[in-house]
Amino acid sequence: MKIFLTPQRRDDTLEVVRSGSTLILNGEAFDFSPMGQGDTLPATAIASDWFFNTVENVGGEIELTLIFPLPSNFSPEQAFPVPLVDVPDGPVIFPAPLPITETESPAEVGQ
């Protein structure tokens, strides 16, 4: 499976788990096993706002694009993600955000 990511600044989260030809997005399963080699499924045919563009079976491998939510502390790796290739079964590992830094309170600044 190959997953392309389309970054979008938003505060919601996306958790993805792969199980064979099934992707589970935030607990909702999407089974692509009926797709044969060369088949294309438009994103509009999928009841989810997380899919972008088409889902294709290319040479027996599912290729798709997901909208990738960027938190306020997004990293360069999140803003400009590389495709995830040969995604194994289990939780899909996405690029990590930058660490959240504690901001000083106004009382601390005046000291």
PyMOL commands that set and color helices and strands:
alter all, ss='L'
color gray80, all
select helices_A, chain A and resi 43-45+76-79+106-109
alter helices_A, ss='H'
color red, helices_A
select strands_A, chain A and resi 2-9+16-19+22-25+28-31+40-42+51-58+61-70+90-91
alter strands_A, ss='S'
color yellow, strands_A
deselect
rebuild
show_as cartoon
